[in-house]
Amino acid sequence: MWDSSMFLSNLTPKFYVALTGTSSLISGLILIFEWWYYRKYGTSFIEHMSANHISPWISGEYKEDTSNNPLTSHSMLPECKVWRNPLSLYRGAEYERFHRATNKDPLTYYDMNLSAQDHQTFFTCEVDAGKAEYEIMQTAWRERNPQVRVKAAHSALEKNPDCATAYILLAEEEAPTITEAEKILKQAYKVAEANYRKSQALQHQGSLMEAQHRRDTNVLIYVKRRLAMCARRLGKLKEAVKMFRDLTKEVPPIMNVLNIHENLIEALLQMQAYADVQAVLAKYDDISLPKSATICYTAALLKARNVADKFSPDVASKRGLSNAELQAVEAIHRAVEFNPHVPKYLLEMKPLILPPEHILKRGDSEALSYSFFHLQHWKAIDGALNLLHCTWEGTFRMLPYPLERGHLFYPYPTCTECADRELLPTFHQVSVYPKKELPFFIIFTAGLCSFTALLALLTHQYPDLMGAIAKTVLTWISLPIFYLYEKMESVVPPNLWQQVIRI
């Protein structure tokens, strides 16, 4: 019989140092590889191999995975495009009031710079060169100090009372109330409409006149939209809905960035005209059109409305979900996958702040803007928030690894957190995309690596002591094995062992 005591007594401390050092190195390499694989593919390599290759091979159902899902391709990652907030507030009447009350800046300079670029893009053209009032307004949009901007707008109106963009700036920033803003915008609308009619008659007389007409069209549409938003703020819902409906029929390029259908949806929800909201969604919730939190969550709200008042998680867990409840839950999962930051604001798990003037779709800025205006619509439907509370977290169990891969939408952009930090004020804690816990094998490998590294260090420092401990541990481990071996040797005849060895 093999003598283990003789083998253990011949081992030197150098052997234990080499053994623990080699084990530490191997476990460290495994940990580095596991972490790299997890960062790239979102899952443990050991778990992936066991689930997709070893287990099917043992069960005889192995098939090579050659699928190429475009939703999981990292080449499909969209860039972080910043959009104009369709529900933006008024600086003078709303943002400035917040600033006076809290002494905090509700808008970042990055957000305001984007607004200045928007105004320069849509409210200026080549024909303005040499016209003092328009040159003043070009610099006014870029000024950081609001008093300087307002002073520049008044200066432009002194030079030309028909400067519609100066009225826009005064309505946005000088008017202390929505009523005053509406009054100034009505003046701006008269001037903008007159300018539009003049340039319309001359638009075919060259590229410069065409550019001027395009600018006048943009000004007219912008003023009309802000008037509709004033009507919505002042409770004149029917008037606001009519104006928004008229604007959705327009086709100039500025319409691509204004997203007026979201204003229309919000106003119709305030009127509780749910059939009209469904009709708008049927037009804009199309596979070929870009989605938004307003579209996805409104679709979920309308489906939840049919079942929310009678929904009970205890009853649903016993009898299962009905077809209507299943559709509502699927709509909530779809909405949460598109923008996972919204539920915490709707469920008041995070405090709301004033929304920025620009939003990042699927980001925290969009979630804030949506929740700021739509929380009241979810509260208006009995049980809707309860259904959302019971079901929204299930979305993340359905998404494949890594979390940035999509299930119903394109992969979640990894750049949203950085862009949101630029758009949102510093006093707001930016919501980040929920992360799943590390796979078990990465934690296990990290623990194994740390343990073997500690053993290697102790063995190097105290080789004799660690060698004695190692011999004791190996002796304890070998005792039951040799005990079983001796019992089997006493029971099984020796000639049987010889026959087995020969075979």
N, C-alpha and C positions, 0 to 999 in steps of 0.2 A: 504493500500500500504506500501511496505517496506520502512522505513525511513533511507536513506543512511547517512544523516547528523548525526543522532544519533549514527550510527555504527562507522563512522569515528571519531567522537568526543570521543568515548570510547577507541580508540586505543592509547596505550602508546608508548613512544620512544623505549622501550625495544622490542616491537613487530617489529618495523621497523629495528632495529639492527639485530634481529634474522632472519627476512625475507630476508634482503639483504645478510647476512652472509651465510644463507642456499642456496640462489640462486647462490652466488659466488662459493660455494663448489660444487654444482651440475654441474654448467657449466665448472668448472675446471676438474672434473672427466670425463665429456663428452669429453673435449679437449684432455685429456691424452689418453683416449681410441681411439679417432679418429686418433690421431697422431701415436699411436702404430699400429693400423690397416693399416694406410697408409704406414708406414715403412715396414710392412710385406707383404701386398698384393698390394700396389701401388694405391689404390683408397680409397675414403671416404666410411665409413661403411654406412652412411645415403644414399649416392648416390647409393651404391651397392644394398642396400635393396630396395630402391624405384624403381630402374631400373629393377632389376631381380626378385623381389618377389611381391611388392605391386602393381606396374603397371600391370603386367600380371594377377595378381589375380583379380584386378578390371575389366580388360577387358575379363576375363574368359579364358585366354590362358596360365595359369600358368602350368609349368612343372618343376619338380625337376631336377636340373642340376647334372647329375652323370657322366659327361664326365671326362676322365682322360687323358689330352693331355700331352704327354711326353715332348713337347717343352716348356711347362710352369711349369715343375717340377723343383724345386730348387735342387733336388738331381742330376740333369743332369748338373749342373754347372761344366765346365771343369776347370782344374787348369791352372795357367798361365805358359805355357811352353815357354821358350825362344828358338828361332831358330837362326841358323847361317844365316846372311844376304847374300842371293845369289848374290847381286849386290854390295858387300862391296868394298870400295876403297883401294888404296895402302897407307900405312902409310907414307913411305918416299916421294913418288912422289906427293901425294895429301893432306893427312892430315897434314903433316909437313909444306907444303907450306901455308896452311891456318893458322897454328900456328904462323909462322913467320910474316904473314901479319897482324894478329889481336891480337897476344899475348894471345890467348884463347885456352884452351885445347879442341879439338873437341871430344875426347873420354874420357869416365869416367873410373876410375880404375875398377869398377865392370864389365864394358864391356870388358876391356882388360884382366881381370882375366878369363872371360869366354873363350876368345880366347886362352889364355895360356892352359886352361884345354882341349880345343879342340885339340890343337897341341900335348899335351902330350898323349891324348887318341889315336889319329890316327897315330902319328909319332914315337911312342916308343913301345917296346915290351920286353919280358923277356930276349931275347937273347942279348940285349944291355948291360947287367950287366957285368962290367969289361972292357968295351971298352971305352977308355978315351974320344973319340970324341963324342959319343952318350951321355955319362954322362954329358959332358959339355953342350950339347944342351938341355938336360932335365932341367938343372938349368937356361939356357939362356931364355927359354920360360917364366919362372916365374919372371925374372928380370923386375923391373919397369923402370929403366933408359934405354932409347934407345941406348945410347952410350955403355953401358955395354953389352947389348944384341948383338950389332954389333961386338964388340970386341971379345965376346965369340964365335961368328960364325966364325970369321977369325981364332981364335985359333983352333977350331975344324977342319977347312980345312987344317991347317998346319999339324995336326996329321994324317988326312985322307982326301986326295983330292976327294975321292968318297963319301963324306958325303952329300947326296942330301938335307937333311933338313937344313944344314947350308946355302946352296945356296938359299933355299926358304926364310930364314930369311933375307938374304942380299937383295934379290929382293924386299921383302915386305918393308923393313925399311931403307936400305942404298941408294938404287937407287933414284936419285933426279928427274928422269923423267920416263915416261912410256916406252920410247925407251930403256933406260938403264935397266929397270926392265925386259923387254922382252929379252934382251940380256943375262942377268944372268939366267933367267928361262929356256932359251934354253940349257944353260950348265947343269942346274939342270935336265932337261928332259933326256939328254943323259946319265947322271949318274944314274938317277932313272930307266931308261929303262934297263940299263945293270944290275943293282942290281935286278930288277924284273925278268929278264931272269935267273939269277943265282939261286935265291930262288925258282923259278918255278920248276926247275929241282930237287930240294931237298925237296919240300914241303911235300912229303909223308914219310919222314924219321923220323917222330915224331911230337909231339905237338909243340915243340919249333920251329922247322923249318916251321911248318904251320903258327905259329904266326908271324914269320919273313916275310913269303911270304905275309901274310895279310897286314903287315905294309908297305912292298914295293909296294903293290898294291895301298894302300891309298895314298902314296907319289906320285906315278905316275899319278893317277887320279887328285889329287890336282894340280900338276904342269901343267898338260894339260889343266885343267879348267882355271887356271890363265893365261896361254898363250892365250887361246881363248878370255879371257877378255881384255888382252893387244891388241889383234888384233881388237877387237870391239872398244876400245878407240882410236886406231890409224886409224880408218876408213876402215880397211880391213874386210868388212862385210861378204863377201862370205866365206872367210877363217874362220872367227869366227863361222858362221852358220854351216859350215861343221864339225868343231871340236865339237861344242855343240851337233850336231846330233849324232856324233859318241859316245860321252859320255853318251847320254841318253840310249844307248843300253847296257851300263854296268850294272852289278847287285850287286857289293860288298856292304856291309853294309853302307859304307860312303856315298853312293848315297842317302840314306834316309834323310840325313841332308843337302845335298848340294842344292837340288831343282834346278838342272841344266835346267829343262824345262822353268823356269822363265827367265834365261839368253837367252835361245833360242827364247822365245816370244819377248823379248825386242829387240834382234838383228833383228828379222824378221820385227818388226814394224818399225825399223829404215830404213829398205829396202823397206817399204811399200808393203811387200808381204802379203797382208791381207788374201788371200786364204790359204796360208801356216800357218798363225797364227790361222785361224779357224780350220784347221786340227789338230794342236797341242792342241787347246782347246777341241776339240771333244774327244781327248784321255785322257786329264787330268782333265777336268771339269766333273767328274763323282761323283755320289752321295756317293760312298764308299771311295773316296779319300779326304784328307783334303784340304779345300779351302784356298785361299790366296787373298790378295788385287789385285795382278797381274792377277789372273784368273778371278775374279769377275768383275773388272773394265775393263779388256780387252774385255771380253764378252759384256759388256755394250757399250764400244767404237765401236765395230764392228757393233752392232745393230744400234747405233746412226749414224754411218757413212752413212747408207742407207736413212736417213730422215733428218739429221741435217741441210743440206744446204738450205732446203725449209721450215724448221719448223718456225712457228710464233705463239707465245702464244695467240695473239689476234684472229687470224684465227682459231686456235685449240679450243678456248673457245666458238666460235660461231657455228662451224660445228661439233665439237667433234673430238676425235683422230681417225686416221685411224688405220688399223690393224698393219701396220709396226711401226707407231708412238707409239701405245700401247705397242708393244713388247719392243721397245727401252726404254720407260718410266719404264716398269716393270723391265727391266734389270738394270736400274739405281737405282731403289728402292732396288733391291736385293743387289747390290754392296754397297750401302750406309748403309743398315742394317748390312752387314758383317763388314764394317769398316767405321764408320760415320765421321772419322777425315780427310779423303782424300779430299772431295770437297773443303774445305777452302784453302787447299794448291794448288789444281788445279786451283781454281778461283782467286788465289793470294790474298786472304783475310788474310792470315797469311804468314809471311816470311819463306822461306826454309832455312835449315842449312844442313851441311854435314851429311849424314845418319850414324848411328852407325854400328858397326860390327855385332851386334846381334839385332834381332827384336822380338817384341811380336805381334803375329797375332791378328788382330782386334784392335791393340793399336796405339798410336801416333807414335811410332818408325817405325812401318810398313808403316803407312801413309806417313811419311817423306821419307822413302826409295823408295816407289813406286813413289811418286810425283816428287822426285829429278830426276829420270830417265825418267818418262813417261809424264811429262808435255808437252814436245816438241811433243809427238805423238798426244796428244789431240789438240794442236794448229795446227798441220798439217792437221787436218780434219776440214773443214770450217763449223762452226755452232755447233760443238760438245760441246764446253764449254758453249755456249748459251743454248743449250738443258739441260745440266747439271745444269746450274744456275736456270732455270725455274722449274725444277722438283725435285731436290734432297731433299729439305726440306719437301716435301710431305710424305717422308718415315716415319717420326716420328708421323704423324697423323694416319698412318695405324697400327702402333705397338700397341699391347694390353698393359694394365697396368699390373704390373709395367713395366717401360721401359726395365728392365733387362730381361723381358720375350721375347722369340723369336717369330718371325712370320714365317720366312723361314729357320732360322738357330737356333742352340742351344742358350740358354740365354747368353747375353753379360756378360763376366766375370767382377766381381766387383773389382778384384785385378789388373786390367791392369794399372790403374793410378799410383799405387805405384811402380809397376815394371818398367813402362816407366820413372819414375823419377830417377830410378837407372841407366837406360840405357842411358838417354839423358843428355847432359851437363847442368850445372846450369843456363847458360845465356839464355837457351831456355825456353819459356813458354809452359809447357806441355798442350796439348789439352785434355779436359775431355769429357766424354760421355754427350751429350745434355740431359738436364733435363726438364721435363714438369713442368708447374706451379702447385702450390698446389691447390687441389680441393676447390671449393667455400665454402663448409661446414666447412672445417678446418679453413679457414680464418674467416668465420662468427662466429664459435665457439670461436676462439681466441679473436675476438673483444668482443663478449658477455661476456666471462670470465673476460677480462680486465675491461670492463664497470661495471659489477656487483661487482668485487673486489674493484674498486674505490668507488662505492656507499657504500659498506660495511664499508670501512675505514672512509669515511666522516660521515656516520651515527653513527659510534662508537665514533668519535671525537666530533661531533656536533649533538647529538640526537634530541634536541628540534627544531633546525633550519631545519634539514632534515625531521623531522616529519611534521612540518608545510608545507614544500615544497611537501611532499608526499600527504598530505591531499588536497592541492590545485590541484595537478595533478590528483588525483583520482576524485575530484569533477568535473574538466573539462572533464574528460573522461566519467563520469556518466551522465553529463547533456544531451548530445544528446540521450543517451539510454533511459533515463526517459522521455524525450520529445516525443520520438517515442511511448513509452508505453502509455503515457497519450492520445496521438492522437488516437491510436488504441482502447483505452478504451472508448473514446467518440464516435467512429464510430461503433464499434462492440457492439451489445446488450449484457447486463450483463448475461441474461439467456443462451446465446450461450457459454460464457466462463464457466458457471456452467456445461453445458452438456459436454464440452470438458474435464473439470477436472474429471467428473465422468467416462468418457471413459478411 
